[in-house]
Amino acid sequence: MILEQEIDVLNKILKGEYMAIGVYDSLANSLPVGGLRKSLSSIQEDHERHAQVLTRFIKQKGGEPVTSAGMAGSMAEWMSRVKTMVKADEQDIIRQLYDGEGQGLAKAVQYAERYLGTEARALVEQIFSDEHDHLKTLEGLLQEAAGE
């Protein structure tokens, strides 16, 4: 029962990684080639690596990893596209990504603290560390875009 619950929680975190991949892909592609796009692509690559690590761990534990963000992820990606079609300001894009990273991290940490055992928690702690780095990077990019 505990292992099944852990797999479910890891799959929720994995869905969040897939959602982030889709949103970064959508938003980064709306930007001109340059430094900001490169920074966002780097964060997207981290999310892709996180998805691979989670997928491998879930399989090792005998679980079936999800392969997409599902309906919620599709909606998040679609909303990101709509927002950038209307207003593709760099600050808005970075702020949207910052908010999404923060909300996703908060949910994932909450799930991990409640439902994951020592081994699974150790795995996601490294992912969470990367997510905190993403927030710092996005905060710096936001300050740059604002001219601070």
N, C-alpha and C positions, 0 to 999 in steps of 0.2 A: 504494500500500500504506500509506504513512504517513497519507495523508488518511483512508483507511478506518479505520485504527487510531484516529485522533483522533476521528472521528465516533463510534466505539464507546465511547470513553472519555467523550466529551461526553454521550452517551446514558445512560451509567451515572450521571453527575452529575445529569442531568435526571431520571432515575428517583428519585434521592435527593430532589430538590426536590418531586416529586409525592408521595413518601412523607411528607415533612415537612408538606405541605399537608393531606394526609388526617389525619395524627396531630393537628396543631394544630386542625383543624376538629372532630375528635372530642372532644378534651380541652377546648377552649375552650367548646364547647356544653354541657359538663357543669358549668360554673361559673355562678354567678349573674351577672347583668348588673352590671358595675362596672369598677373600675380594672384588676384583674388580667385580666379577660376582654378589655378593650380593648387592653392591652399585648400579649397573646398574638395577638389579631387583627392587630395591626400587624406582628408578626413573620411571621404567615401571609401577609400581603399582600406582604412582601418575597420570600417563597418563590414566590409566584405571579408576581411580576415577574421573578425569576430564571428561572423556567420559560419565560416569554415570550422573554426575551433569548436563552437557550440554544436554544430552538426556532427562532427567527429566524436565528441564526448557523448552526445545522446546515443549515437549508434553503438559506441563501446559499452554503454550501460544497457543495451538491448532495446532501446526505445526507437521510435520512428520520428525523425525530425521533420518539422514542417518545411515546405519548400518555397513559401512565399509569405508575404505580409497579410494575405487574405483580403477580405472586403475592406476592413479598416485601413489597411495600407494603400489600397487602390484609391480610396476616398481622400486620404491625406495627400497622396501624390497629385490627384486631380485638383484638389483645392490649392495646392502650391502652384500648379500651372495657371489656374485661373487668376490667382493673386498677382503672378508675375506678368500675365498678359495685360492686366489692368494697370499695374504700377510696378515696373521692373527696376525700381530704385535699389542701388546696392545696399544701402542701409536697411531697407525693408527686407531684403533677401537675407542678409546676415542676421537680423533680429528674429526673423521667422525661424531660421535654423537654430539660433541660440535658444529660443523658447522651446522648440521641439526637442533639442538635446536635453535641456533641463527637465522637461516634463517626463521624457522617456527614462532618463536616469533615475529620477525620483521614484517612478513606479517600479523599475527593475530592482532598485535597492530595497524597496519595501517588500517585494516578493521574496527576494533572496534572504532577507533577515527573518522572515516568517517561516519560509518553507524549505529552505535548502540546508542540507547537511554540510559537514566540514569540507569534503572533497569538492562538491559542486560550488560551494561558496568561494573556495580558494580560486577556482577557475574564473568565476564571474568578477571577483575582486580586481583582477588584472584588467578585465574589460572596463570595469567602472573607473579604474585609474585613467585609462585612455579617454574615457568619456569626460572626465574632469579636465583633462588636457584639451579636449575639443572645446569645452566651454571657455577655457582661458584663451585659446587661439581665436575663437569667434569674438570674444570680448575685445581682444586686441585689434582684430579686423574692423570691428564696429567703431572703435575709437579712431582708427586710420580713416575710415570712410567719412566720419564726422569731422575730420580735420583737426583732431585734438592732438 
